[in-house]
Amino acid sequence: MLMQEEVRKDIPGYKGLYEMTVSGRVYSVKSKRFLARCEDEYGFHIVKLSKQGSKVNHNVFELWKETFKDYNLPEYEFKGALKVIYK
């Protein structure tokens, strides 16, 4: 069975560098891969994004809300961590 690829959008402020899916996965355009933590692609609460040599931590849920604000998506579409999860 083929899995349908999720819709991805550029993360505001990181156009051409990082994209986010409807479910909350973060994709690195440069590395051509999804970021993962402990083999759990949805485990992130905070993600560090880099631009022009500067690295900044971001709350993934807040990035998701900003990225898809014009889509009026219900919050249950976001599959990531809403609070800190340590493994």
Secondary structure as UniProt FT lines:
FT   STRAND          8..10
FT   TURN            12..13
FT   TURN            15..17
FT   STRAND          18..21
FT   TURN            22..23
FT   STRAND          26..28
FT   TURN            29..32
FT   STRAND          33..34
FT   TURN            38..39
FT   TURN            41..42
FT   STRAND          46..51
FT   TURN            52..53
FT   STRAND          54..59
FT   HELIX           60..67
FT   HELIX           69..71
FT   HELIX           75..77
//
